[in-house]
Amino acid sequence: GEGTPEIRFSSRRVSFGTVEIGKRRDTTVTITNVGTDTLKVVEIRGSQSDFSARPAAFTLPPGDSFVDTLSFHPTGTGSIAGYFTFASNALVPLDTIYAEGTGSPPVSVDEPGSARMFSLGQNYPNPLTGNAGTTYTAIPFEIARQGAVELTIYSGMGKKVATLVHETLDPGRYIARWAPDRTAAGIYFCRLTVNGVSKIISIVLDH
């Protein structure tokens, strides 16, 4: 009589761990035909675009095994759960492997402007109020490696009002102080530049 193909997986669940958005991590699963006729896998499909398989189709004689590559390439952050469906001519025509992974924001220490190289916190108090010249606001910032640091204040019109830091600093956390002496009320911008890469916050001055 006719034989029947039967599909068996080395694992029913794959976990990819944490992967940066824009990158890909591969794992493999071994598929064995434990049946008595040729197994034809016609399509392997991920439940969402974050999961894919290659090749997505193959043929397997009875008793043979095939190693397929399953990939996770997150399109968003956070925990992503899904599955791979295997469509075949086996007794169970649609079979499933569960998949999970976590997407993380794209950051790398070696890229300029990376979040890990330096950070600029919001000043406090903000808005800054009080008599001109008697009050200051604190501006916290942190750098992860030694660099040429410049911290400047600009008016809303783009005019430089003050330079608070202009030197080479070692890695660490710092707090700069700005006492706006006889400066008109309004919105100001504080720009932190480290090794040529900048981050900006806005400061509201309210007399």
Contacts in CASP RR format, 6 or more apart in sequence:
PFRMAT RR
TARGET T0000
AUTHOR 0000-0000-0000
METHOD contacts of the structure
MODEL  1
GEGTPEIRFSSRRVSFGTVEIGKRRDTTVTITNVGTDTLKVVEIRGSQSD
FSARPAAFTLPPGDSFVDTLSFHPTGTGSIAGYFTFASNALVPLDTIYAE
GTGSPPVSVDEPGSARMFSLGQNYPNPLTGNAGTTYTAIPFEIARQGAVE
LTIYSGMGKKVATLVHETLDPGRYIARWAPDRTAAGIYFCRLTVNGVSKI
ISIVLDH
2 37 0 8 1.000
3 35 0 8 1.000
3 36 0 8 1.000
3 37 0 8 1.000
4 35 0 8 1.000
4 36 0 8 1.000
4 37 0 8 1.000
4 90 0 8 1.000
4 91 0 8 1.000
5 33 0 8 1.000
5 35 0 8 1.000
5 36 0 8 1.000
5 37 0 8 1.000
5 38 0 8 1.000
5 39 0 8 1.000
5 40 0 8 1.000
5 60 0 8 1.000
5 62 0 8 1.000
5 88 0 8 1.000
5 89 0 8 1.000
5 90 0 8 1.000
5 91 0 8 1.000
6 33 0 8 1.000
6 34 0 8 1.000
6 35 0 8 1.000
6 39 0 8 1.000
6 90 0 8 1.000
6 91 0 8 1.000
7 31 0 8 1.000
7 32 0 8 1.000
7 33 0 8 1.000
7 34 0 8 1.000
7 39 0 8 1.000
7 41 0 8 1.000
7 86 0 8 1.000
7 88 0 8 1.000
7 90 0 8 1.000
7 92 0 8 1.000
7 95 0 8 1.000
8 31 0 8 1.000
8 32 0 8 1.000
8 33 0 8 1.000
8 34 0 8 1.000
9 29 0 8 1.000
9 30 0 8 1.000
9 31 0 8 1.000
9 32 0 8 1.000
9 95 0 8 1.000
9 97 0 8 1.000
10 29 0 8 1.000
10 30 0 8 1.000
10 31 0 8 1.000
10 32 0 8 1.000
11 29 0 8 1.000
11 97 0 8 1.000
12 96 0 8 1.000
12 97 0 8 1.000
12 98 0 8 1.000
13 97 0 8 1.000
13 98 0 8 1.000
13 99 0 8 1.000
13 100 0 8 1.000
14 27 0 8 1.000
14 29 0 8 1.000
14 70 0 8 1.000
14 84 0 8 1.000
14 97 0 8 1.000
14 98 0 8 1.000
14 99 0 8 1.000
14 100 0 8 1.000
15 99 0 8 1.000
15 100 0 8 1.000
15 101 0 8 1.000
16 25 0 8 1.000
16 27 0 8 1.000
16 72 0 8 1.000
16 99 0 8 1.000
16 100 0 8 1.000
16 101 0 8 1.000
16 102 0 8 1.000
17 25 0 8 1.000
17 72 0 8 1.000
17 100 0 8 1.000
17 101 0 8 1.000
17 102 0 8 1.000
18 101 0 8 1.000
18 102 0 8 1.000
18 103 0 8 1.000
18 104 0 8 1.000
19 25 0 8 1.000
19 72 0 8 1.000
19 73 0 8 1.000
19 74 0 8 1.000
19 101 0 8 1.000
19 102 0 8 1.000
19 103 0 8 1.000
19 104 0 8 1.000
20 74 0 8 1.000
20 103 0 8 1.000
20 104 0 8 1.000
20 105 0 8 1.000
20 106 0 8 1.000
20 107 0 8 1.000
20 108 0 8 1.000
21 74 0 8 1.000
21 75 0 8 1.000
21 76 0 8 1.000
21 77 0 8 1.000
21 103 0 8 1.000
21 104 0 8 1.000
21 105 0 8 1.000
21 106 0 8 1.000
22 73 0 8 1.000
22 74 0 8 1.000
22 106 0 8 1.000
23 73 0 8 1.000
23 106 0 8 1.000
24 71 0 8 1.000
24 72 0 8 1.000
24 73 0 8 1.000
25 71 0 8 1.000
25 72 0 8 1.000
25 73 0 8 1.000
26 69 0 8 1.000
26 70 0 8 1.000
26 71 0 8 1.000
26 72 0 8 1.000
27 69 0 8 1.000
27 70 0 8 1.000
27 71 0 8 1.000
27 72 0 8 1.000
28 67 0 8 1.000
28 68 0 8 1.000
28 69 0 8 1.000
28 70 0 8 1.000
29 67 0 8 1.000
29 68 0 8 1.000
29 70 0 8 1.000
29 97 0 8 1.000
30 65 0 8 1.000
30 66 0 8 1.000
30 67 0 8 1.000
30 68 0 8 1.000
31 41 0 8 1.000
31 60 0 8 1.000
31 65 0 8 1.000
31 66 0 8 1.000
31 67 0 8 1.000
31 68 0 8 1.000
31 86 0 8 1.000
32 60 0 8 1.000
32 63 0 8 1.000
32 64 0 8 1.000
32 65 0 8 1.000
32 66 0 8 1.000
33 39 0 8 1.000
33 60 0 8 1.000
33 61 0 8 1.000
33 62 0 8 1.000
33 63 0 8 1.000
33 64 0 8 1.000
33 65 0 8 1.000
34 63 0 8 1.000
35 62 0 8 1.000
35 63 0 8 1.000
36 62 0 8 1.000
37 62 0 8 1.000
38 59 0 8 1.000
38 60 0 8 1.000
38 61 0 8 1.000
38 62 0 8 1.000
39 59 0 8 1.000
39 60 0 8 1.000
39 61 0 8 1.000
39 62 0 8 1.000
39 88 0 8 1.000
39 89 0 8 1.000
39 90 0 8 1.000
40 59 0 8 1.000
40 60 0 8 1.000
40 88 0 8 1.000
40 89 0 8 1.000
41 57 0 8 1.000
41 58 0 8 1.000
41 59 0 8 1.000
41 60 0 8 1.000
41 86 0 8 1.000
41 87 0 8 1.000
41 88 0 8 1.000
42 57 0 8 1.000
42 87 0 8 1.000
42 88 0 8 1.000
42 89 0 8 1.000
43 56 0 8 1.000
43 57 0 8 1.000
43 85 0 8 1.000
43 86 0 8 1.000
43 87 0 8 1.000
44 53 0 8 1.000
44 56 0 8 1.000
44 57 0 8 1.000
44 68 0 8 1.000
44 84 0 8 1.000
44 85 0 8 1.000
44 86 0 8 1.000
44 87 0 8 1.000
45 53 0 8 1.000
45 56 0 8 1.000
45 84 0 8 1.000
45 85 0 8 1.000
45 87 0 8 1.000
46 52 0 8 1.000
46 53 0 8 1.000
46 82 0 8 1.000
46 83 0 8 1.000
46 84 0 8 1.000
46 85 0 8 1.000
46 99 0 8 1.000
47 82 0 8 1.000
47 83 0 8 1.000
47 84 0 8 1.000
47 85 0 8 1.000
47 99 0 8 1.000
48 80 0 8 1.000
48 82 0 8 1.000
49 75 0 8 1.000
50 72 0 8 1.000
50 73 0 8 1.000
50 74 0 8 1.000
50 75 0 8 1.000
50 76 0 8 1.000
50 80 0 8 1.000
51 70 0 8 1.000
51 71 0 8 1.000
51 72 0 8 1.000
51 82 0 8 1.000
51 83 0 8 1.000
51 84 0 8 1.000
51 99 0 8 1.000
52 70 0 8 1.000
52 71 0 8 1.000
52 73 0 8 1.000
53 68 0 8 1.000
53 69 0 8 1.000
53 70 0 8 1.000
53 71 0 8 1.000
53 84 0 8 1.000
54 68 0 8 1.000
54 69 0 8 1.000
54 71 0 8 1.000
55 68 0 8 1.000
58 66 0 8 1.000
58 68 0 8 1.000
60 66 0 8 1.000
70 84 0 8 1.000
70 97 0 8 1.000
70 99 0 8 1.000
72 80 0 8 1.000
72 99 0 8 1.000
72 101 0 8 1.000
74 80 0 8 1.000
74 101 0 8 1.000
74 102 0 8 1.000
74 103 0 8 1.000
74 104 0 8 1.000
76 103 0 8 1.000
77 103 0 8 1.000
77 104 0 8 1.000
77 105 0 8 1.000
78 102 0 8 1.000
78 103 0 8 1.000
78 104 0 8 1.000
79 100 0 8 1.000
79 101 0 8 1.000
79 102 0 8 1.000
79 103 0 8 1.000
80 100 0 8 1.000
80 101 0 8 1.000
80 102 0 8 1.000
80 103 0 8 1.000
81 98 0 8 1.000
81 99 0 8 1.000
81 100 0 8 1.000
81 101 0 8 1.000
82 98 0 8 1.000
82 99 0 8 1.000
82 100 0 8 1.000
83 96 0 8 1.000
83 97 0 8 1.000
83 98 0 8 1.000
83 99 0 8 1.000
84 96 0 8 1.000
84 97 0 8 1.000
84 99 0 8 1.000
85 94 0 8 1.000
85 95 0 8 1.000
85 96 0 8 1.000
86 94 0 8 1.000
86 95 0 8 1.000
86 96 0 8 1.000
86 97 0 8 1.000
87 93 0 8 1.000
87 94 0 8 1.000
88 95 0 8 1.000
105 115 0 8 1.000
107 114 0 8 1.000
107 115 0 8 1.000
107 116 0 8 1.000
108 114 0 8 1.000
108 116 0 8 1.000
109 116 0 8 1.000
109 117 0 8 1.000
109 144 0 8 1.000
112 195 0 8 1.000
112 196 0 8 1.000
112 197 0 8 1.000
113 197 0 8 1.000
116 144 0 8 1.000
117 143 0 8 1.000
117 144 0 8 1.000
117 145 0 8 1.000
117 194 0 8 1.000
117 195 0 8 1.000
117 197 0 8 1.000
118 141 0 8 1.000
118 142 0 8 1.000
118 143 0 8 1.000
118 144 0 8 1.000
118 192 0 8 1.000
118 194 0 8 1.000
118 197 0 8 1.000
118 199 0 8 1.000
119 141 0 8 1.000
119 142 0 8 1.000
119 199 0 8 1.000
120 139 0 8 1.000
120 140 0 8 1.000
120 141 0 8 1.000
120 190 0 8 1.000
120 192 0 8 1.000
120 199 0 8 1.000
120 200 0 8 1.000
120 201 0 8 1.000
121 139 0 8 1.000
121 140 0 8 1.000
121 141 0 8 1.000
121 201 0 8 1.000
122 201 0 8 1.000
123 137 0 8 1.000
123 138 0 8 1.000
123 139 0 8 1.000
123 140 0 8 1.000
123 178 0 8 1.000
123 190 0 8 1.000
123 201 0 8 1.000
123 203 0 8 1.000
124 137 0 8 1.000
124 138 0 8 1.000
124 140 0 8 1.000
125 137 0 8 1.000
126 137 0 8 1.000
126 203 0 8 1.000
126 204 0 8 1.000
127 203 0 8 1.000
127 204 0 8 1.000
127 205 0 8 1.000
127 206 0 8 1.000
128 135 0 8 1.000
128 137 0 8 1.000
128 180 0 8 1.000
128 203 0 8 1.000
128 204 0 8 1.000
128 205 0 8 1.000
128 206 0 8 1.000
129 135 0 8 1.000
129 206 0 8 1.000
129 207 0 8 1.000
130 206 0 8 1.000
130 207 0 8 1.000
131 207 0 8 1.000
132 180 0 8 1.000
132 181 0 8 1.000
132 182 0 8 1.000
132 183 0 8 1.000
132 207 0 8 1.000
133 179 0 8 1.000
133 180 0 8 1.000
133 181 0 8 1.000
133 182 0 8 1.000
134 179 0 8 1.000
135 179 0 8 1.000
135 180 0 8 1.000
136 177 0 8 1.000
136 178 0 8 1.000
136 179 0 8 1.000
136 180 0 8 1.000
137 177 0 8 1.000
137 178 0 8 1.000
137 180 0 8 1.000
137 203 0 8 1.000
138 175 0 8 1.000
138 176 0 8 1.000
138 177 0 8 1.000
139 151 0 8 1.000
139 164 0 8 1.000
139 175 0 8 1.000
139 176 0 8 1.000
139 177 0 8 1.000
139 178 0 8 1.000
139 190 0 8 1.000
139 201 0 8 1.000
139 203 0 8 1.000
140 173 0 8 1.000
140 174 0 8 1.000
140 175 0 8 1.000
141 151 0 8 1.000
141 173 0 8 1.000
141 174 0 8 1.000
141 175 0 8 1.000
141 176 0 8 1.000
141 192 0 8 1.000
142 172 0 8 1.000
142 173 0 8 1.000
142 174 0 8 1.000
143 149 0 8 1.000
143 169 0 8 1.000
143 171 0 8 1.000
143 172 0 8 1.000
143 174 0 8 1.000
143 194 0 8 1.000
144 171 0 8 1.000
144 172 0 8 1.000
145 171 0 8 1.000
146 168 0 8 1.000
146 169 0 8 1.000
146 170 0 8 1.000
146 171 0 8 1.000
147 168 0 8 1.000
147 169 0 8 1.000
147 194 0 8 1.000
147 195 0 8 1.000
148 167 0 8 1.000
148 168 0 8 1.000
148 193 0 8 1.000
148 194 0 8 1.000
148 195 0 8 1.000
148 196 0 8 1.000
149 165 0 8 1.000
149 166 0 8 1.000
149 167 0 8 1.000
149 168 0 8 1.000
149 169 0 8 1.000
149 192 0 8 1.000
149 193 0 8 1.000
149 194 0 8 1.000
150 163 0 8 1.000
150 165 0 8 1.000
150 166 0 8 1.000
150 191 0 8 1.000
150 192 0 8 1.000
150 193 0 8 1.000
151 163 0 8 1.000
151 164 0 8 1.000
151 165 0 8 1.000
151 166 0 8 1.000
151 176 0 8 1.000
151 190 0 8 1.000
151 191 0 8 1.000
151 192 0 8 1.000
151 193 0 8 1.000
152 160 0 8 1.000
152 162 0 8 1.000
152 163 0 8 1.000
152 164 0 8 1.000
152 190 0 8 1.000
152 191 0 8 1.000
152 193 0 8 1.000
153 160 0 8 1.000
153 161 0 8 1.000
153 162 0 8 1.000
153 163 0 8 1.000
153 164 0 8 1.000
153 178 0 8 1.000
153 180 0 8 1.000
153 188 0 8 1.000
153 189 0 8 1.000
153 190 0 8 1.000
153 191 0 8 1.000
153 203 0 8 1.000
154 160 0 8 1.000
154 161 0 8 1.000
154 188 0 8 1.000
154 189 0 8 1.000
154 190 0 8 1.000
154 191 0 8 1.000
155 161 0 8 1.000
155 184 0 8 1.000
155 188 0 8 1.000
155 189 0 8 1.000
156 186 0 8 1.000
156 187 0 8 1.000
156 188 0 8 1.000
156 189 0 8 1.000
158 189 0 8 1.000
161 180 0 8 1.000
161 183 0 8 1.000
161 188 0 8 1.000
162 178 0 8 1.000
162 180 0 8 1.000
164 176 0 8 1.000
164 177 0 8 1.000
164 178 0 8 1.000
165 174 0 8 1.000
165 176 0 8 1.000
178 190 0 8 1.000
178 203 0 8 1.000
180 188 0 8 1.000
180 205 0 8 1.000
183 205 0 8 1.000
184 205 0 8 1.000
185 205 0 8 1.000
185 206 0 8 1.000
185 207 0 8 1.000
186 204 0 8 1.000
186 205 0 8 1.000
186 206 0 8 1.000
187 202 0 8 1.000
187 203 0 8 1.000
187 204 0 8 1.000
187 205 0 8 1.000
188 202 0 8 1.000
188 203 0 8 1.000
188 204 0 8 1.000
188 205 0 8 1.000
189 200 0 8 1.000
189 201 0 8 1.000
189 202 0 8 1.000
189 203 0 8 1.000
190 200 0 8 1.000
190 201 0 8 1.000
190 202 0 8 1.000
190 203 0 8 1.000
191 198 0 8 1.000
191 199 0 8 1.000
191 200 0 8 1.000
192 198 0 8 1.000
192 199 0 8 1.000
192 200 0 8 1.000
END
